[in-house]
Structure formats: structure tokens, C-alpha cells
Amino acid sequence: MKTLARFIQKKREELDMTQKGLSIASNVPLEIIEEVEDGKALFLSVTTRQNIAKALKCEIDEIKKLEKDISVDIVSDEVIE
């Protein structure tokens, strides 16, 4: 299964870019890039998502579809019924 962390890391490596290079190219703090690649950041702000997508030369939706929306996972369907 593809994860946001793996996707970002793979795209970055395909472009022969370091985490610091991605941080500079996307104008996103290095700490955020590290958190994303470590799997600690599962949801990105719109601006962060757009900037990373542009720097990685990919579509915004490629990143968005891999994000986890924690609000969906809070209550299972069985509890609601």
C-alpha cells in the first residue's frame, strides 16, 4: 500500500533531491518534510500540499489521495448505526 511518506520520499529521490533541497524548493520548513517522510504528518495544509506538489512536479491530487483524514477514522460505522 502506498503511503504519503513513501510517495514523497520516492518522488524526491527520483528528482535527486535531499530533504533540505525539497524544503528549499517548496518553501516548506525542513521539520515538516521530515515529519511527512517519517509518517508523523498524515494531513497537509492546502498551501503545503501545493508547494510540495509543485517542487516534486506531481499533481496535487496525487498527494491529497494519500493523506489520512483523521476525522473519518474517529468513529467506526458500527458505532454510528
N, C-alpha and C positions, 0 to 999 in steps of 0.2 A: 504494500500500500504506500502510495506517495504521501509524504508529509510536507508541510510548509518548510520545515527545516532542511530536509533533503533537497527539495526543489530549489530553494535559494542557494544553497551551497553548490549544487551541481551547475546551475546556470552561471554562478560567479566563477567557478573553476573553468568552465567552458570558455569564458572570456579572459582567462588567465589573470584573474583579479584577486587580490587579497581582500580580507575583511575590511582592512583600513582603506583600500582602494575603492571598495563598494561604498563605504561610508562617505568618502570624499565625493565620489561621482554622484551619489544620490542625495547628498546633503542631509544624511540621517546619522545621528550620533553612533559612534562605534559600539557603544554599550547596547543599543537597540539591535544592531546587526548581530552581535554576539548572542544576545538573548533569543533572537529568532532562530539562529543556527543551532543553538543548544536546546531548542524545543521549549523554551520558557515563555516565549511570546507567541501566543496562538492566534491573536487577532491584532491587526494593524489599523492605525488610523487611516483615513482616506488619503491624506497627504503623504504619509509614509509609504503606503501601498503604491501610489502613483509614482513617487520618486524612485523607489526600488525597481519598479517595473521598467521605467524609462532607462535607468542605469544598466539593467540586465537585458535590455532590448527584448522584452516579452510583453504580452498583453496583460493588462490589469486583472482581467478575469482569471488568468492562469494562477495568479496569486490568491485572489479572493476565494476561489472554489476550494482551496486547501486550508483556509483559515477555519478555526473552530469557533462557533458562536456559542459561548458558554450558557447563554440564556435558554437555548434549546435543550441542553443536557441537564438542566437543573431538576426537572420533574419528569419522570417517565410517563408514558401514555397510560400504563396500567393504573397509576395513582389518579390520573385525571378522570378516568371512567369510573 
